[in-house]
Amino acid sequence: MSEGDKPTEYTIVVRVIRQEGHCAAGHQVGDEIVFDGMTVQGKICISALYSILPKVFAMRYGAQFPWLKDPDVATHACPDAWNPVVFDVRRIR
C-alpha cells in the first residue's frame, strides 16, 4: 500500500448463535449487531462488547486468522462462563 492509500474497511455483522442460562442483557439467538466503522447498530452488553472489539477491529481491517476454516467467519463467546452467549462474527466483503 502506498502512502495516502486508505486500507480496505469491511462491515462486520455479529449475530447471536447460541445462548445458555440467563443472559442479564437479554441477548437471544438471532440478535444482530452491525459495526460499520462509524456506528454500532443493535444492542450488545458492555462485557460482550469489550471482549469482542479486538476481533471486530482486526476483521474490519482484513486480519486473517489461520485457524479459521472460512477467513470471513469467526465465533466469539461472551465472558460470562455460567450464562454463555456465543456470537458469529462475519466480515462482509
ABEGO torsion letter per residue (X at the ends): XBBGBBBBBBBBBBBBABBBEBBAAGBBBGBBBBBAGABBBEBBBAAAAAAAAAAAAAAAAGBBBAABABAABBBBBBABAABBBBBBBBBBX
